[in-house]
Amino acid sequence: MRADLHCHSTASDGTGPPAEVMARARAAGLDVIALTDHDTIAGHAEAARALPAGLTLVPGIELSCRLRGHSVHLLGYLFDPADRALAAECTKIREHRIARARAIVDRLAGLGAPVTWEQVSSIAGGGVVGRPHIARAMVAAGVIESAADAFGPEWLGAGGRAHVSRYAPDPARAITLIRAAGGVAVLAHPGAPARWLMPDADIGRLAAAGLAGIEVRHPDHNQEERSRLAALAADLDVVASGGSDDHGGLTGYRIGCDTIAPQAYERLVTRAVGAAPVSRQ
C-alpha cells in the first residue's frame, strides 16, 4: 500500500483543482492520498466526488501555527468537519491570511513592484490566499524570475522588505482543537532546512499535548534528517508519517514521491474518531 499524506490543491496554494489531484494521485500508483490544503477543507467535497476506483481519500488540513515567533505547520486528519471550534479557528486564520496578503501587496506597491490585489485574487481563484499566489503574481509582473525568489530576505521572507506577519495559533492549541474534533495531528516537515528547525524539546512537549505523529518522509528532509526524526518519533512513541507536500506545478508535480509506511498509516487511522477515509471500489 502506498499512502501520501500531504498534498495541496487550488483550494489553497496548489496549482491543480482537487479532482485533478485525485487523478494524478491514482496515476502515480497511490492507494491513499490525503488532501491537506492550508487552513481549509473547501476541496474535500470535490475530491471525494472525483475519486478514481481504488483510491482512498483521507480528508485533512494543514494548519498554520506559530511558536515563539516561528512558523509551524500542523497536519490534521480525519476530524469532524462540522466541529464548531476548529471551524472557527480556521476561519480566523483565513481572515488574517487575507489581511496579511493585502498588506504585502501594498508594501510591494510602495517598493515599485507592479502587483495588484486583483492579480493575486485571480491567481488564487477563490482558494485560500497565500504568499505563493503573491509570488506567482510577482513572476507574471516581471519582478522576479521564479516564485522561489520571492521567499528570501529581499522580498517576502522573514525580515524581508515586504514581509508581514499574521495571526496563527500556538501548535499545542491546534492539537487540542484537532483532537477535540476527533482527529489526529502530525507535525509537518520539522526538518526542512528552509524553515525553523524546531528543537526536540518543543516537539516532545507537543507529543505530551497529544501530537500523534511527526512527518519524517518529506522531500525537504535529507537521509540524515529522516533518520534523526524517525528515532525521535520512536522515542516519543508517535507515528513516523510521510508525504510529498505536492503543490502541483509549483513543486514539479511530485505527488507520491514520499509516502508513509502501511503500518504507520493504519496506526494513525485507528486513532481518529471524527471521520473516516473515503473510498471508491
Backbone bond lengths (Angstrom), bond angles and torsions (degrees), N, CA, C in turn:
res aa  C-N    CA-C-N  psi(-1)  N-CA   C-N-CA  omega(-1)  CA-C   N-CA-C  phi
1 M - - - 1.462 - - 1.522 109.97 -
2 R 1.330 116.44 132.23 1.465 121.84 178.71 1.529 108.29 -115.30
3 A 1.337 115.95 118.79 1.466 122.02 -176.72 1.518 109.81 -127.39
4 D 1.325 116.05 121.68 1.461 124.02 176.79 1.531 106.45 -106.23
5 L 1.330 116.75 114.58 1.463 120.30 -173.08 1.526 113.81 -103.99
6 H 1.334 117.19 30.35 1.464 118.54 179.63 1.526 109.64 -160.06
7 C 1.336 117.00 104.00 1.464 119.87 173.64 1.524 109.89 -154.17
8 H 1.338 114.83 162.99 1.462 121.53 -173.17 1.526 111.13 -128.81
9 S 1.328 115.03 155.02 1.463 122.30 178.52 1.527 108.97 -130.18
10 T 1.323 115.65 -174.20 1.458 119.94 177.49 1.529 112.80 -68.86
11 A 1.337 118.03 -4.55 1.466 119.28 172.21 1.522 110.20 -65.70
12 S 1.337 117.16 -21.27 1.470 120.74 170.67 1.527 107.41 -131.72
13 D 1.338 119.01 -109.07 1.457 119.52 -172.80 1.516 114.48 -116.08
14 G 1.338 117.99 21.03 1.450 120.38 169.89 1.517 110.30 -80.26
15 T 1.324 117.18 167.89 1.469 119.72 -177.45 1.525 113.28 -101.28
16 G 1.333 117.91 -6.93 1.459 120.50 179.58 1.508 111.94 -117.24
17 P 1.332 118.65 143.61 1.458 120.84 177.21 1.523 110.80 -65.30
18 P 1.339 117.28 160.56 1.471 120.10 -176.49 1.520 114.18 -53.06
19 A 1.331 117.35 -40.32 1.464 119.89 -179.66 1.526 111.25 -61.88
20 E 1.321 116.29 -40.51 1.464 120.23 178.55 1.521 110.63 -66.06
21 V 1.327 116.68 -39.18 1.462 120.42 178.83 1.524 110.58 -60.76
22 M 1.331 116.62 -41.67 1.457 119.74 178.77 1.531 110.58 -63.06
23 A 1.326 116.94 -42.78 1.464 120.36 179.63 1.526 110.95 -63.62
24 R 1.324 116.97 -41.17 1.466 119.80 179.50 1.526 110.93 -68.14
25 A 1.326 116.75 -34.82 1.461 119.81 178.75 1.526 110.64 -62.27
26 R 1.316 116.45 -44.37 1.462 119.55 179.80 1.521 110.43 -68.45
27 A 1.334 117.28 -39.94 1.460 120.99 179.30 1.526 111.47 -63.17
28 A 1.347 116.00 -27.86 1.466 121.11 178.73 1.527 112.40 -81.33
29 G 1.336 116.49 0.95 1.449 120.08 178.05 1.508 114.60 84.18
30 L 1.330 117.03 18.38 1.458 119.92 179.89 1.529 111.13 -81.31
31 D 1.312 114.61 149.07 1.462 121.51 173.54 1.526 111.05 -100.42
32 V 1.364 115.29 -27.28 1.462 121.53 -177.91 1.525 108.36 -137.67
33 I 1.326 116.42 137.81 1.463 121.92 174.97 1.516 109.26 -136.41
34 A 1.317 117.10 135.50 1.464 121.65 173.98 1.523 108.71 -104.19
35 L 1.318 116.47 128.64 1.460 121.29 174.72 1.521 107.01 -94.80
36 T 1.337 115.82 114.10 1.473 121.15 -171.32 1.524 110.13 -127.51
37 D 1.319 116.47 63.13 1.459 119.42 179.85 1.523 110.81 -69.07
38 H 1.320 114.96 155.63 1.455 121.21 -175.62 1.528 111.43 -68.09
39 D 1.320 115.57 114.55 1.464 123.23 169.10 1.530 113.87 60.50
40 T 1.332 118.00 23.33 1.451 120.38 179.86 1.522 111.27 -153.36
41 I 1.327 114.59 151.12 1.464 120.80 173.42 1.527 109.86 -114.33
42 A 1.317 116.76 18.83 1.462 121.68 -173.31 1.522 113.56 -61.86
43 G 1.319 117.61 -23.54 1.454 119.79 -177.76 1.511 115.20 -89.80
44 H 1.331 117.84 -5.62 1.466 120.48 -173.41 1.526 113.39 -63.19
45 A 1.327 117.64 -44.15 1.467 120.18 -175.86 1.524 111.18 -63.34
46 E 1.318 117.31 -45.87 1.470 120.09 178.88 1.524 110.61 -63.28
47 A 1.336 116.41 -41.38 1.464 120.13 179.70 1.525 110.65 -61.07
48 A 1.330 116.84 -43.69 1.465 120.57 -179.21 1.525 111.36 -64.80
49 R 1.329 116.59 -39.86 1.475 120.01 179.30 1.521 111.74 -65.69
50 A 1.345 116.19 -31.44 1.465 120.69 -173.95 1.524 113.29 -95.54
51 L 1.325 118.67 6.36 1.467 120.70 -176.13 1.523 111.83 -57.98
52 P 1.319 118.11 123.81 1.468 119.60 173.08 1.529 110.00 -71.75
53 A 1.293 116.95 156.78 1.457 120.67 176.48 1.524 109.46 -59.57
54 G 1.318 115.45 136.16 1.454 120.60 177.73 1.515 114.92 90.70
55 L 1.328 117.84 -5.05 1.461 120.89 179.30 1.522 109.69 -107.90
56 T 1.332 116.42 136.12 1.457 122.81 176.89 1.521 109.78 -107.06
57 L 1.323 116.12 133.70 1.465 122.42 177.76 1.519 109.77 -100.85
58 V 1.323 116.53 129.24 1.459 122.64 170.67 1.524 107.35 -103.42
59 P 1.329 119.44 107.01 1.465 120.88 178.43 1.532 109.92 -65.06
60 G 1.322 115.52 129.42 1.462 119.33 -177.70 1.507 112.55 -148.70
61 I 1.318 114.83 -172.07 1.461 122.51 -178.51 1.518 108.15 -158.49
62 E 1.315 117.53 153.43 1.468 121.48 170.81 1.528 107.30 -116.57
63 L 1.319 114.98 107.05 1.461 120.80 -176.77 1.525 110.92 -86.40
64 S 1.316 114.97 134.30 1.460 121.69 176.02 1.519 108.96 -83.29
65 C 1.330 116.51 121.29 1.462 121.68 -179.38 1.529 109.53 -125.95
66 R 1.320 115.25 173.13 1.464 119.98 178.43 1.514 109.39 -146.23
67 L 1.338 114.99 134.82 1.455 121.51 179.07 1.522 108.93 -132.51
68 R 1.321 115.89 116.97 1.472 121.98 -178.97 1.529 112.39 50.40
69 G 1.317 115.23 42.63 1.459 120.37 177.09 1.511 114.95 83.96
70 H 1.319 118.62 -1.03 1.460 122.24 -178.69 1.524 111.05 -105.88
71 S 1.325 116.18 142.02 1.454 121.35 177.61 1.524 110.29 -72.59
72 V 1.331 115.72 132.92 1.463 123.10 177.37 1.520 107.24 -133.53
73 H 1.333 117.11 135.56 1.461 120.35 179.24 1.517 109.61 -112.28
74 L 1.323 115.01 137.27 1.455 121.64 -176.06 1.528 108.83 -125.83
75 L 1.312 116.69 123.92 1.455 121.95 177.35 1.517 109.73 -89.57
76 G 1.336 116.59 130.54 1.458 121.35 176.92 1.514 109.37 -118.55
77 Y 1.331 116.10 138.44 1.455 120.69 -177.72 1.528 111.15 -130.13
78 L 1.333 115.75 145.92 1.463 123.67 166.45 1.530 113.20 55.51
79 F 1.323 116.95 40.41 1.458 123.26 173.87 1.527 108.77 -93.56
80 D 1.310 115.94 164.33 1.461 121.41 177.37 1.529 108.49 -72.63
81 P 1.321 119.16 114.57 1.466 120.18 -177.50 1.521 113.33 -66.03
82 A 1.326 117.65 -15.65 1.469 121.12 -179.58 1.527 112.24 -92.86
83 D 1.325 117.08 1.94 1.462 119.17 -179.49 1.528 109.85 -62.90
84 R 1.327 116.17 122.94 1.469 120.58 -172.19 1.529 113.04 -69.07
85 A 1.312 117.17 -41.25 1.464 119.72 -176.10 1.527 111.22 -66.07
86 L 1.323 116.72 -45.17 1.468 120.05 179.15 1.524 110.55 -66.56
87 A 1.325 117.34 -41.48 1.468 120.83 179.21 1.526 111.03 -62.38
88 A 1.336 116.89 -39.91 1.468 120.51 179.60 1.519 111.03 -65.34
89 E 1.328 116.49 -39.23 1.465 119.85 179.18 1.523 110.63 -66.49
90 C 1.314 117.15 -40.31 1.466 120.51 178.29 1.525 110.89 -63.99
91 T 1.321 116.54 -40.33 1.461 120.53 177.66 1.526 110.71 -61.49
92 K 1.319 116.48 -43.53 1.472 120.79 178.94 1.528 110.79 -61.87
93 I 1.319 116.87 -43.65 1.464 120.40 179.82 1.527 110.19 -62.65
94 R 1.337 116.83 -44.27 1.468 120.11 -178.84 1.517 111.36 -64.53
95 E 1.323 117.92 -40.09 1.462 120.65 178.90 1.527 111.04 -62.01
96 H 1.321 116.04 -39.71 1.468 119.34 177.96 1.526 111.03 -71.48
97 R 1.323 117.51 -29.78 1.467 120.27 174.96 1.536 109.82 -60.98
98 I 1.327 116.09 -44.82 1.465 119.97 -178.90 1.522 110.64 -64.32
99 A 1.331 116.45 -45.21 1.464 119.80 179.24 1.523 111.19 -61.18
100 R 1.340 116.30 -41.00 1.459 119.91 178.67 1.523 111.30 -65.35
101 A 1.333 116.55 -42.88 1.459 120.29 -178.57 1.535 110.81 -63.14
102 R 1.334 116.77 -41.21 1.466 119.60 177.76 1.528 111.00 -62.92
103 A 1.328 115.98 -40.72 1.468 119.74 179.56 1.527 111.19 -65.39
104 I 1.343 116.53 -37.14 1.461 119.87 177.57 1.520 110.72 -64.24
105 V 1.334 116.27 -44.41 1.467 120.12 178.92 1.525 110.31 -59.93
106 D 1.319 117.06 -40.51 1.472 120.16 177.61 1.528 111.20 -62.78
107 R 1.324 116.32 -41.24 1.472 119.70 179.14 1.533 111.14 -66.43
108 L 1.321 115.93 -39.17 1.461 119.39 177.94 1.525 110.61 -62.54
109 A 1.328 116.28 -40.50 1.466 119.99 177.67 1.517 110.51 -60.67
110 G 1.331 115.94 -40.78 1.456 120.15 178.44 1.517 113.29 -66.22
111 L 1.331 115.68 -22.29 1.466 120.82 178.61 1.523 111.82 -93.24
112 G 1.327 115.82 3.59 1.460 119.98 177.53 1.509 114.56 86.74
113 A 1.342 117.81 11.33 1.464 121.17 178.69 1.533 108.95 -88.04
114 P 1.327 118.58 118.91 1.471 121.57 -174.76 1.527 113.00 -78.39
115 V 1.328 116.54 66.73 1.457 122.71 178.44 1.526 107.53 -116.94
116 T 1.328 116.74 132.71 1.454 120.52 -178.86 1.524 110.79 -115.17
117 W 1.339 115.57 160.12 1.460 120.02 177.37 1.527 110.69 -64.52
118 E 1.316 117.52 -33.60 1.452 121.19 178.78 1.532 110.61 -63.19
119 Q 1.332 117.48 -39.53 1.466 120.94 177.39 1.526 111.03 -64.18
120 V 1.316 116.07 -45.80 1.464 120.64 -179.10 1.518 110.63 -63.24
121 S 1.327 116.48 -44.89 1.464 120.92 179.48 1.518 111.36 -61.68
122 S 1.327 116.65 -39.63 1.459 120.87 179.17 1.528 110.90 -64.04
123 I 1.313 117.09 -41.40 1.463 120.89 179.20 1.524 110.20 -66.64
124 A 1.333 116.97 -39.79 1.467 120.43 178.72 1.519 111.16 -66.23
125 G 1.320 117.66 -29.21 1.463 121.79 174.01 1.511 114.57 59.22
126 G 1.314 117.10 33.25 1.462 119.79 -179.59 1.509 113.64 92.53
127 G 1.324 117.94 -7.78 1.463 121.21 176.98 1.518 111.41 -80.54
128 V 1.329 116.02 175.22 1.463 121.15 178.41 1.525 108.75 -64.69
129 V 1.324 117.32 123.13 1.463 121.92 -176.44 1.523 109.97 -73.63
130 G 1.322 115.14 133.53 1.457 120.46 178.02 1.514 110.85 -141.70
131 R 1.317 115.60 173.85 1.466 120.01 179.86 1.530 113.45 -59.14
132 P 1.351 120.00 -32.07 1.470 118.04 177.16 1.522 113.41 -59.58
133 H 1.337 117.21 -32.14 1.465 119.46 176.96 1.528 110.47 -67.62
134 I 1.330 115.70 -39.76 1.465 119.71 177.46 1.522 109.79 -65.45
135 A 1.330 116.40 -40.79 1.462 120.43 178.84 1.523 111.34 -60.11
136 R 1.331 116.18 -41.94 1.470 119.82 179.00 1.525 110.96 -65.87
137 A 1.339 116.87 -36.04 1.465 120.25 176.39 1.524 110.66 -66.16
138 M 1.324 116.37 -36.34 1.469 120.44 178.45 1.522 111.21 -66.35
139 V 1.330 116.82 -37.32 1.465 120.43 176.14 1.525 109.98 -65.09
140 A 1.331 116.29 -46.33 1.465 120.79 -179.23 1.526 111.92 -61.17
141 A 1.338 115.75 -31.70 1.466 120.44 -179.46 1.526 112.38 -85.08
142 G 1.329 116.85 -3.14 1.459 120.02 179.24 1.515 114.67 80.11
143 V 1.326 116.97 13.64 1.470 120.72 -179.21 1.523 110.54 -74.01
144 I 1.325 116.82 -38.47 1.458 122.97 179.93 1.523 108.38 -135.29
145 E 1.341 116.84 164.10 1.454 120.54 -177.58 1.526 112.68 -85.54
146 S 1.332 117.15 -36.24 1.465 120.47 -179.35 1.518 109.28 -138.29
147 A 1.336 116.09 156.32 1.461 120.28 -178.30 1.524 111.54 -59.54
148 A 1.320 116.89 -33.69 1.464 120.34 -179.48 1.525 111.80 -60.79
149 D 1.336 117.17 -29.29 1.467 120.99 -179.06 1.524 112.31 -64.10
150 A 1.335 116.86 -20.21 1.470 119.76 -175.97 1.519 112.53 -73.77
151 F 1.333 117.55 -20.77 1.462 119.28 -168.14 1.524 114.44 -97.41
152 G 1.314 117.71 10.31 1.451 121.50 174.78 1.522 111.34 -87.95
153 P 1.329 116.79 -177.74 1.473 121.29 -178.19 1.527 114.49 -67.35
154 E 1.342 116.47 -13.40 1.456 119.35 -179.53 1.529 111.70 -71.61
155 W 1.375 116.94 -32.82 1.449 119.55 -173.16 1.532 112.83 -126.81
156 L 1.340 117.56 -89.02 1.463 120.26 -168.71 1.528 114.32 -99.73
157 G 1.315 118.19 -8.80 1.454 120.78 -179.70 1.522 112.14 -68.17
158 A 1.328 116.05 168.68 1.469 120.65 179.77 1.522 110.33 -55.48
159 G 1.319 115.72 127.10 1.459 121.05 -177.58 1.510 113.83 82.82
160 G 1.333 117.63 -1.22 1.451 121.25 -179.02 1.517 112.47 -71.83
161 R 1.323 115.37 164.22 1.459 120.42 -174.71 1.527 112.44 -65.49
162 A 1.335 116.97 -26.44 1.462 119.69 179.83 1.526 111.87 -113.18
163 H 1.322 116.82 15.51 1.467 119.82 -179.20 1.525 110.31 -72.95
164 V 1.332 115.28 137.25 1.464 122.31 176.45 1.528 107.33 -135.87
165 S 1.315 117.49 129.51 1.464 120.45 178.38 1.529 109.41 -82.65
166 R 1.326 116.42 168.07 1.459 120.73 -179.14 1.521 109.86 -151.02
167 Y 1.326 114.99 170.49 1.459 120.24 179.03 1.524 111.03 -70.39
168 A 1.306 116.30 141.11 1.466 122.72 169.96 1.531 106.69 -156.79
169 P 1.333 118.01 140.97 1.464 120.09 -177.19 1.519 112.67 -73.61
170 D 1.310 115.67 159.66 1.459 121.13 171.47 1.531 107.79 -63.41
171 P 1.349 118.66 138.66 1.473 119.06 -177.25 1.523 113.98 -60.71
172 A 1.336 117.84 -31.32 1.475 119.03 177.88 1.524 110.15 -64.19
173 R 1.330 117.15 -37.91 1.467 120.38 177.02 1.527 110.09 -66.31
174 A 1.326 116.49 -41.20 1.469 119.89 179.79 1.528 110.81 -63.25
175 I 1.324 116.60 -39.57 1.467 120.64 177.28 1.529 109.73 -60.85
176 T 1.320 116.23 -44.28 1.464 120.78 179.40 1.523 110.99 -60.07
177 L 1.332 117.22 -42.93 1.460 121.08 179.76 1.530 111.55 -64.76
178 I 1.325 117.01 -44.02 1.465 120.78 -179.76 1.528 110.20 -64.02
179 R 1.315 116.82 -43.90 1.468 120.40 -179.78 1.529 111.10 -65.77
180 A 1.333 116.42 -40.26 1.460 119.79 179.33 1.526 111.39 -64.09
181 A 1.336 116.01 -25.65 1.465 120.78 177.38 1.530 111.50 -88.98
182 G 1.318 117.29 8.80 1.449 121.82 176.85 1.513 115.54 85.32
183 G 1.340 117.02 8.40 1.457 120.62 -176.96 1.512 114.23 -98.71
184 V 1.313 115.41 -177.58 1.463 122.59 175.84 1.518 108.90 -122.53
185 A 1.332 116.48 147.84 1.459 121.90 -175.39 1.523 110.54 -118.27
186 V 1.330 115.35 138.21 1.467 122.67 179.65 1.527 108.52 -129.87
187 L 1.326 116.73 133.01 1.460 121.49 178.22 1.526 109.22 -74.31
188 A 1.337 116.91 123.78 1.460 121.78 -176.05 1.527 111.80 -84.89
189 H 1.324 115.04 139.87 1.477 125.74 172.66 1.540 114.91 28.46
190 P 1.331 118.05 58.88 1.473 118.84 -177.89 1.514 114.24 -72.09
191 G 1.338 118.21 -11.90 1.455 120.59 -178.72 1.508 114.22 -109.83
192 A 1.341 117.63 14.56 1.460 120.50 -179.94 1.527 109.77 -69.22
193 P 1.324 118.38 125.85 1.474 120.50 -173.93 1.518 114.53 -64.92
194 A 1.338 117.64 -25.58 1.470 119.99 -179.20 1.518 112.40 -80.50
195 R 1.343 116.81 -5.24 1.457 121.15 -177.60 1.523 110.04 -114.62
196 W 1.329 114.85 174.60 1.455 120.25 175.08 1.522 109.30 -66.88
197 L 1.328 116.97 127.75 1.461 121.61 177.58 1.522 108.44 -86.77
198 M 1.323 115.46 100.46 1.455 120.07 -176.93 1.522 111.20 -63.56
199 P 1.326 118.09 130.04 1.465 120.58 178.52 1.528 111.40 -60.58
200 D 1.319 115.65 148.13 1.462 120.53 -179.50 1.528 111.87 -58.04
201 A 1.322 116.15 -33.60 1.469 119.07 -179.52 1.518 111.03 -63.24
202 D 1.329 116.96 -37.48 1.470 120.50 177.78 1.527 110.77 -68.77
203 I 1.329 116.53 -39.70 1.461 119.43 177.62 1.525 109.77 -64.07
204 G 1.323 116.07 -37.51 1.461 120.08 176.79 1.519 111.98 -61.72
205 R 1.327 116.77 -39.25 1.469 119.81 178.66 1.529 110.72 -67.54
206 L 1.330 116.82 -35.11 1.474 119.23 176.75 1.525 110.56 -68.53
207 A 1.325 116.71 -36.23 1.471 119.29 176.19 1.516 110.26 -62.63
208 A 1.328 116.56 -39.93 1.464 120.23 178.26 1.519 111.31 -66.42
209 A 1.352 116.43 -25.70 1.464 121.05 179.02 1.523 112.61 -84.01
210 G 1.349 117.03 -3.24 1.451 119.83 176.91 1.515 115.98 116.36
211 L 1.332 117.75 8.45 1.459 120.36 176.38 1.524 109.45 -58.45
212 A 1.343 116.41 131.28 1.461 120.46 -176.21 1.517 113.34 -93.10
213 G 1.337 117.24 -21.58 1.451 118.32 -176.22 1.511 113.67 -164.15
214 I 1.319 115.08 168.21 1.461 124.25 176.19 1.521 107.63 -125.28
215 E 1.321 117.10 133.44 1.456 120.43 177.03 1.528 108.34 -74.83
216 V 1.311 115.35 105.49 1.464 122.06 -178.37 1.519 110.58 -92.29
217 R 1.329 115.90 -48.37 1.463 121.06 -179.15 1.523 109.37 -89.19
218 H 1.318 115.54 109.07 1.469 122.45 -177.70 1.522 107.47 -151.12
219 P 1.334 118.79 143.17 1.462 120.31 -177.14 1.527 114.83 -57.42
220 D 1.322 117.92 -26.01 1.461 120.62 -179.50 1.519 113.29 -87.16
221 H 1.330 117.90 -0.22 1.462 121.65 178.57 1.524 109.81 -99.45
222 N 1.330 116.96 123.15 1.460 118.67 174.32 1.535 109.66 -78.23
223 Q 1.319 116.37 176.40 1.459 119.21 -174.15 1.525 111.71 -64.32
224 E 1.313 117.05 -36.71 1.463 119.78 178.66 1.526 111.06 -62.96
225 E 1.314 116.55 -42.34 1.459 120.60 -179.59 1.527 110.65 -69.45
226 R 1.319 117.34 -37.14 1.460 120.39 177.45 1.531 110.67 -61.92
227 S 1.317 115.83 -42.56 1.466 119.23 -179.81 1.518 110.80 -65.53
228 R 1.331 115.96 -40.88 1.465 119.84 -179.95 1.523 111.04 -64.59
229 L 1.345 116.35 -45.47 1.460 120.04 -178.33 1.527 111.77 -69.12
230 A 1.334 117.04 -35.05 1.460 119.84 176.90 1.522 110.49 -62.93
231 A 1.335 116.48 -40.70 1.459 119.98 178.10 1.526 110.82 -66.53
232 L 1.335 116.87 -38.49 1.460 120.60 178.58 1.530 110.20 -65.57
233 A 1.330 116.90 -42.90 1.466 120.28 177.90 1.524 110.79 -59.72
234 A 1.312 116.38 -41.10 1.465 119.75 178.79 1.523 111.01 -65.59
235 D 1.330 116.69 -41.85 1.471 120.63 179.68 1.526 111.08 -62.64
236 L 1.333 116.68 -36.87 1.464 121.40 -177.57 1.526 112.54 -89.09
237 D 1.319 116.23 -4.21 1.466 122.60 -178.32 1.527 111.09 57.82
238 V 1.338 115.46 46.62 1.457 121.31 173.68 1.521 108.34 -120.47
239 V 1.323 116.89 166.04 1.455 122.38 -175.70 1.527 111.40 -74.32
240 A 1.319 116.58 136.87 1.463 122.31 171.47 1.521 106.89 -87.24
241 S 1.314 116.59 101.09 1.463 121.71 -173.13 1.526 110.60 -96.13
242 G 1.339 115.84 179.97 1.451 119.27 179.79 1.504 113.31 -169.96
243 G 1.317 116.06 155.16 1.452 122.10 178.49 1.515 110.89 -176.46
244 S 1.319 115.09 166.29 1.465 121.14 -173.81 1.515 114.12 -82.46
245 D 1.333 118.11 -21.08 1.465 121.71 -172.67 1.530 109.67 53.44
246 D 1.316 114.98 42.23 1.460 121.21 -177.17 1.521 111.33 -71.96
247 H 1.339 115.42 133.21 1.462 122.19 175.14 1.534 110.35 -120.77
248 G 1.320 116.85 27.51 1.456 120.06 -179.11 1.516 112.12 69.77
249 G 1.334 115.73 -131.07 1.455 120.47 -177.58 1.505 114.54 -60.98
250 L 1.326 117.42 -27.23 1.467 120.35 -179.08 1.520 112.34 -67.09
251 T 1.324 117.10 -26.76 1.468 120.45 -178.36 1.530 112.19 -118.25
252 G 1.319 117.24 15.19 1.453 119.77 175.36 1.513 114.68 79.35
253 Y 1.330 117.56 27.23 1.465 121.72 176.87 1.536 110.95 49.07
254 R 1.320 114.53 62.88 1.463 119.68 -173.24 1.542 113.11 -104.57
255 I 1.313 117.94 18.79 1.453 120.91 -177.55 1.531 110.21 -53.75
256 G 1.331 116.27 133.92 1.450 121.59 -179.73 1.505 115.29 86.62
257 C 1.346 117.92 -0.89 1.471 118.98 -177.35 1.527 111.95 -71.15
258 D 1.330 117.56 -24.71 1.463 121.92 174.55 1.521 107.93 -134.09
259 T 1.330 116.05 137.49 1.457 121.13 -176.61 1.521 110.56 -137.16
260 I 1.317 115.26 167.05 1.463 122.21 178.94 1.530 108.63 -95.65
261 A 1.319 116.86 146.16 1.460 120.67 177.05 1.527 109.62 -63.51
262 P 1.340 118.49 142.92 1.474 120.96 -176.59 1.520 113.71 -54.02
263 Q 1.333 117.24 -43.44 1.464 118.98 -178.20 1.529 111.59 -68.44
264 A 1.329 117.29 -31.19 1.461 120.94 176.83 1.529 110.17 -69.77
265 Y 1.334 116.08 -39.76 1.463 120.43 177.09 1.526 110.63 -60.75
266 E 1.309 116.65 -46.80 1.462 120.08 -179.85 1.524 111.23 -61.78
267 R 1.310 116.08 -35.28 1.471 120.02 179.61 1.522 110.80 -65.04
268 L 1.322 116.99 -40.01 1.464 120.09 177.70 1.528 111.15 -66.06
269 V 1.327 116.00 -47.39 1.461 120.50 -175.76 1.525 111.36 -61.40
270 T 1.316 116.79 -40.36 1.467 119.39 -177.10 1.527 112.41 -69.43
271 R 1.328 117.72 -18.29 1.465 120.97 178.89 1.514 112.49 -85.38
272 A 1.333 117.86 -14.57 1.467 121.36 -176.41 1.517 110.88 -92.31
273 V 1.333 115.94 138.19 1.461 121.02 179.75 1.531 112.29 -127.75
274 G 1.336 117.45 -1.12 1.463 119.81 -175.63 1.511 114.20 -83.62
275 A 1.336 116.51 -28.73 1.464 121.61 -179.69 1.521 107.32 -158.81
276 A 1.314 116.38 170.85 1.460 121.74 -178.99 1.525 110.01 -122.71
277 P 1.319 117.80 153.88 1.469 119.82 172.81 1.528 111.15 -57.80
278 V 1.315 116.00 150.96 1.473 122.59 -177.43 1.520 108.40 -108.22
279 S 1.321 117.04 128.13 1.460 120.82 -177.67 1.508 111.74 -131.37
280 R 1.344 114.85 153.47 1.471 122.47 168.67 1.515 107.43 -126.30
281 Q 1.288 116.97 128.80 1.471 121.58 -179.17 1.526 110.20 -96.08
